[in-house]
Amino acid sequence: MDKGKTKEAGTRRFRGTGLYWNLIGALVVVVAIIVGIVQNGQTVRLKYLAWTVGIPLGVALLVTIVLTVAVASLVGVMLRRQRRHQLTEAVELRELRQQAHPTEPEARGADAPAVDAVAAGHRPGASA
């Protein structure tokens, strides 16, 4: 029986994607945010440097949550991009090193056996 298929012909059943749990978790968070906004409808005064604004507390909470998620996502994107760049450079460096110092005799060219014979016969420190 094929992996991922049920007994019925043509139907596939996917497991392990985590889609349902992520969706349920996101819905729980959204409902909690909406309940917090509705319950905290009173107006508050927010002061930031020279600005003062009066807004509902729920809106202030929502703006704070959205900004926090945006900043966290931006930092995550920047860190992933930096790591990908480092990994790409490491792969390129490894490839360049392999091109400069091939380890396989056929990769070194036609004179590889002669070079190997000379290297094998050369003994540093031995008197001639």
FENDA-V774453 format. One line per field, one symbol per residue. ss: DSSP state (~ for helix, > for strand, _ for the rest). psi: psi as a letter, one per 20 degrees, with the letter a starting at -180 (. if undefined). burial: b if it has 24 or more other C-alpha atoms within 12 Angstrom, else e. A space follows every 10 residues. Layout:
ss=???
psi=???
burial=???
This chain:
ss=____>_____ _>______~~ ~~~~~~~~~~ ~~~~~~~~~_ __>>>>>>__ >>>>>>~~~~ ~~~~~~~~~~ ~~~~~~~~~~ ~~~~~~~~~~ ~~~~~~~~~~ ____~~~~__ _~~~~~~~~~ ~_______
psi=pqpiqahppi pqopqjhjgg hggggghggg ghggghgghm iqpqpppodi qpqoqqhhgg gggggghggg gggggggggg gggggggghg ggggghhhhh mqhphhiiah jghgghgghh ioopiqq.
burial=eeeeeeeeee eeeeeeeeee eeeeeeeeee eebeeebeee eeeeeeeeee eeeeeeebbb bbeeeeeeee eeeeeeeeee eeeeeeeeee eeeeeeeeee eeeeeeeeee eeeeeeeeee eeeeeeee
